[in-house]
């Protein structure tokens, strides 16, 4: 089954991982800006990273016929540094017209400090100014509920927000209803230890339905799985969910959300093949 991984940190993965993605049916990834495992000290360093996202990674993905898109942001982990954040935000606009940049993300909160909230708010305002999609990171573990609530509250206080153009990622059982009630898209992150398993994601789909729901692997430099989405597909099939429902979550929904950016276009052949696969009689 063809799928799209809307949250994959491919700069930290090997080229072999692109091959695994291609072999399991991935036709496109989108890569949010994120923390590299250490705090970067200069805006120049961040700008080089943005160049890697927009210049090098699309070429590497293209070798395996995977479309690579990206997002620009000062990520939550480093956003407490207000001086550096202001410098980086001043450099982001010149990247927004690049052909593979879909929006501002991942932005949000890490330790939920005042500085993080200020940087987060400024990036939401930047997205609105340049009519960009927004991808939001919500904090891990014990801060998940509090961080998600504050993230959603901040959005509600910024005039002009269109909830349908915002994805609140790393949703879990106790936060997804809040996200959906606000009219936002909910991202389920298939990641060991700090996010949800394939089984938990399937549970959430069964409980809350598939409307405005997407799943992603968020693979990065930590313990993670570049083919987490196919494992979710396997879990859904094990539970005997119809391929039409699975296809909606792993392909149609991300296409609906991401296509709000005029830059996001799935190659016609890949889209047509995905439709044929889903329409074919199931082998189960």
Phi and psi in degrees as a GROMACS rama.xvg file:
@    title "Ramachandran Plot"
@    xaxis  label "Phi"
@    yaxis  label "Psi"
@TYPE xy
-69.1544  145.544  UNK-2
-150.275  165.955  UNK-3
-123.815  130.513  UNK-4
-101.425  106.605  UNK-5
-81.5373  -1.82794  UNK-6
-147.682  92.4723  UNK-7
-141.926  122.489  UNK-8
-91.5996  77.3493  UNK-9
-72.2869  -19.2273  UNK-10
-61.2959  -22.7179  UNK-11
-97.8605  4.80571  UNK-12
-108.777  157.989  UNK-13
-80.5362  165.073  UNK-14
-63.6198  -29.8285  UNK-15
-58.0641  -32.3829  UNK-16
-67.243  -36.5485  UNK-17
-60.7076  -39.9062  UNK-18
-62.8819  -42.3109  UNK-19
-62.5506  -41.2019  UNK-20
-59.6048  -46.6708  UNK-21
-63.854  -42.1179  UNK-22
-66.3196  -25.5731  UNK-23
-97.0033  5.76897  UNK-24
104.948  7.72548  UNK-25
-72.9913  128.605  UNK-26
-107.868  -17.453  UNK-27
-158.481  146.491  UNK-28
-127.579  151.844  UNK-29
-122.253  136.968  UNK-30
-117.798  107.66  UNK-31
-74.1292  152.445  UNK-32
-67.1063  138.359  UNK-33
-148.471  178.856  UNK-34
-76.4813  132.005  UNK-35
-86.551  4.17452  UNK-36
105.576  -10.2037  UNK-37
-151.07  155.968  UNK-38
-77.9246  125.115  UNK-39
-78.0217  147.4  UNK-40
-102.317  -11.8916  UNK-41
-138.829  153.737  UNK-42
-66.2986  -30.1054  UNK-43
-63.0024  -39.8577  UNK-44
-62.8318  -40.5664  UNK-45
-66.0181  -38.4148  UNK-46
-65.9921  -37.7814  UNK-47
-61.9458  -39.1528  UNK-48
-62.6916  -42.2742  UNK-49
-62.125  -36.8939  UNK-50
-65.0889  -39.4881  UNK-51
-60.9562  -42.2899  UNK-52
-65.4839  -34.9889  UNK-53
-98.8711  -18.2704  UNK-54
-112.499  -47.2665  UNK-55
-87.1414  -47.6314  UNK-56
-62.3634  -39.0913  UNK-57
-58.9882  -35.0779  UNK-58
-69.7804  -41.4427  UNK-59
-65.446  -43.0505  UNK-60
-65.6421  -37.0104  UNK-61
-62.6296  -24.5391  UNK-62
-61.3662  -23.3472  UNK-63
-112.549  19.9598  UNK-64
58.7828  34.5841  UNK-65
-107.038  129.356  UNK-66
-79.8782  130.755  UNK-67
-115.076  121.34  UNK-68
-119.241  165.148  UNK-69
-145.693  173.622  UNK-70
-130.216  151.861  UNK-71
-110.477  139.243  UNK-72
-174.638  161.843  UNK-73
-91.9465  111.774  UNK-74
-69.2597  156.597  UNK-75
-57.8784  -36.0799  UNK-76
-62.1415  -31.5958  UNK-77
-105.629  -0.0739217  UNK-78
-77.9515  -5.67708  UNK-79
-71.0184  -20.7322  UNK-80
-81.411  97.2918  UNK-81
-68.3298  -37.8773  UNK-82
-64.1237  -47.9632  UNK-83
-65.4411  -39.4996  UNK-84
-60.4181  -43.7287  UNK-85
-61.4259  -41.3085  UNK-86
-63.1939  -44.4068  UNK-87
-66.5822  -43.5712  UNK-88
-61.4641  -30.4058  UNK-89
-69.9769  -20.049  UNK-90
-96.7016  -17.1226  UNK-91
-63.1707  -42.9989  UNK-92
-53.2781  -33.7502  UNK-93
-70.6402  -12.7552  UNK-94
-93.7504  -14.0036  UNK-95
-69.7396  -19.6914  UNK-96
-92.2467  3.62802  UNK-97
-69.3934  147.657  UNK-98
-67.1288  -16.1848  UNK-99
-109.915  5.62627  UNK-100
-89.4731  121.269  UNK-101
-97.9714  -21.9805  UNK-102
171.028  -159.798  UNK-103
-104.457  120.542  UNK-104
171.781  161.171  UNK-105
-88.0976  132.569  UNK-106
-118.5  165.751  UNK-107
143.789  -142.853  UNK-108
-125.942  148.678  UNK-109
-118.039  -69.968  UNK-110
-96.7354  1.95997  UNK-111
60.7728  52.5936  UNK-112
-94.3338  165.958  UNK-113
-61.3695  -41.149  UNK-114
-62.311  -42.9442  UNK-115
-61.2475  -41.9429  UNK-116
-63.4574  -40.6971  UNK-117
-63.9159  -45.162  UNK-118
-64.7964  -41.9528  UNK-119
-58.2687  -47.448  UNK-120
-60.894  -43.7866  UNK-121
-63.0718  -34.5341  UNK-122
-74.2507  -34.1242  UNK-123
-61.3905  -44.9279  UNK-124
-63.8784  -36.1151  UNK-125
-63.6985  -42.3169  UNK-126
-61.5823  -41.685  UNK-127
-66.6381  -40.4279  UNK-128
-59.7982  -39.5388  UNK-129
-104.198  12.974  UNK-130
54.1369  53.2276  UNK-131
-106.54  150.234  UNK-132
-65.0908  159.634  UNK-133
-127.151  133.386  UNK-134
-121.979  122.979  UNK-135
-111.765  131.795  UNK-136
-90.5258  132.83  UNK-137
-109.286  146.439  UNK-138
-61.4466  169.058  UNK-139
-90.2142  155.729  UNK-140
48.2591  -119.161  UNK-141
-66.3644  -18.5712  UNK-142
-93.3987  4.19228  UNK-143
-60.6798  -51.9132  UNK-144
-65.5833  -48.9722  UNK-145
-61.6401  -45.7982  UNK-146
-65.5813  -37.9019  UNK-147
-67.3587  -41.3838  UNK-148
-62.6931  -45.3838  UNK-149
-64.8712  -40.2751  UNK-150
-58.9591  -44.6883  UNK-151
-69.0724  -38.7529  UNK-152
-61.9786  -41.3388  UNK-153
-60.8833  -43.7673  UNK-154
-58.6291  -41.2086  UNK-155
-65.7705  -20.6227  UNK-156
-94.9965  -1.39649  UNK-157
-100.57  114.624  UNK-158
-60.6921  139.187  UNK-159
95.2908  0.538072  UNK-160
-67.6928  131.22  UNK-161
-103.321  107.069  UNK-162
-56.8235  -30.5913  UNK-163
-68.4302  -10.8709  UNK-164
-104.572  14.8329  UNK-165
-124.451  130.087  UNK-166
-110.443  126.1  UNK-167
-98.5297  109.506  UNK-168
-92.0385  171.716  UNK-169
60.5132  34.9057  UNK-170
-68.3677  151.599  UNK-171
-135.33  -179.795  UNK-172
-54.8959  -37.2217  UNK-173
-92.5413  2.19494  UNK-174
-122.928  -17.6388  UNK-175
-65.705  -36.2458  UNK-176
-64.4506  -40.0011  UNK-177
-59.4756  -41.2163  UNK-178
-67.1736  -48.7048  UNK-179
-65.5055  -38.5588  UNK-180
-61.1634  -29.3389  UNK-181
-80.2812  -4.60991  UNK-182
87.3642  5.82102  UNK-183
-85.7463  165.814  UNK-184
-84.076  145.854  UNK-185
-112.397  128.257  UNK-186
-104.173  128.308  UNK-187
-100.765  121.48  UNK-188
-101.46  118.617  UNK-189
-90.2883  90.439  UNK-190
-147.716  132.164  UNK-191
-68.2991  153.275  UNK-192
74.3639  -60.6661  UNK-193
-104.241  -3.88682  UNK-194
-128.615  -141.503  UNK-195
-114.812  151.15  UNK-196
-83.0131  170.116  UNK-197
-59.5163  -39.1884  UNK-198
-66.123  -43.2304  UNK-199
-65.1493  -39.1998  UNK-200
-62.4112  -42.0264  UNK-201
-63.0814  -40.1191  UNK-202
-58.3406  -42.7973  UNK-203
-65.9785  -41.8054  UNK-204
-62.5266  -42.3361  UNK-205
-63.4087  -35.2121  UNK-206
-81.9087  -41.773  UNK-207
-107.96  -9.87322  UNK-208
87.878  -179.174  UNK-209
-103.644  -6.88715  UNK-210
-65.0024  126.2  UNK-211
57.8344  34.2356  UNK-212
-116.222  136.667  UNK-213
-135.124  157.18  UNK-214
-123.869  150.599  UNK-215
-152.957  159.786  UNK-216
-88.4412  -29.1636  UNK-217
53.2881  31.0241  UNK-218
-58.8437  138.158  UNK-219
-148.797  -151.53  UNK-220
-81.4851  -9.40965  UNK-221
-91.8429  -175.145  UNK-222
-60.9943  111.511  UNK-223
-162.007  170.588  UNK-224
-130.226  114.607  UNK-225
-66.2695  -19.282  UNK-226
-111.359  39.5761  UNK-227
-65.8674  -35.6676  UNK-228
-64.4521  -45.4218  UNK-229
-58.7209  -32.5598  UNK-230
-67.2996  -35.2852  UNK-231
-64.5273  -42.2924  UNK-232
-58.2925  -43.8574  UNK-233
-61.8759  -41.146  UNK-234
-65.2705  -41.5052  UNK-235
-65.3057  -39.6095  UNK-236
-67.8249  -37.0093  UNK-237
-59.0585  -33.9204  UNK-238
-85.1931  4.03424  UNK-239
66.5701  31.8003  UNK-240
-75.2515  144.433  UNK-241
-66.9283  147.886  UNK-242
-59.464  -29.642  UNK-243
-60.4822  -40.9676  UNK-244
-68.4618  -44.7886  UNK-245
-62.5145  -45.6034  UNK-246
-59.2181  -36.9762  UNK-247
-61.6214  -43.3468  UNK-248
-72.465  -42.1795  UNK-249
-94.4108  -11.9771  UNK-250
-131.817  -58.5988  UNK-251
-65.1222  -43.4844  UNK-252
-63.9678  -48.9717  UNK-253
-60.9662  -34.9697  UNK-254
-62.7367  -43.5929  UNK-255
-59.3117  -46.9234  UNK-256
-69.6307  -51.9  UNK-257
-69.5062  -28.9571  UNK-258
-70.7129  -4.86306  UNK-259
-67.4102  -19.1697  UNK-260
-87.5182  127.987  UNK-261
-64.6023  -12.8292  UNK-262
-80.8979  -22.402  UNK-263
-84.3312  115.263  UNK-264
-141.207  118.029  UNK-265
-77.1867  134.904  UNK-266
-56.5318  134.743  UNK-267
-53.232  -38.954  UNK-268
-63.8201  -41.3492  UNK-269
-66.9348  -41.9094  UNK-270
-64.9931  -43.0157  UNK-271
-65.0974  -40.6914  UNK-272
-64.7841  -37.5328  UNK-273
-64.091  -40.5657  UNK-274
-64.723  -43.1444  UNK-275
-62.079  -40.8705  UNK-276
-61.1416  -42.0978  UNK-277
-72.7769  -33.6437  UNK-278
-77.0943  -19.5152  UNK-279
-68.6355  149.107  UNK-280
-58.2864  138.863  UNK-281
-68.523  144.132  UNK-282
-86.2031  -3.05856  UNK-283
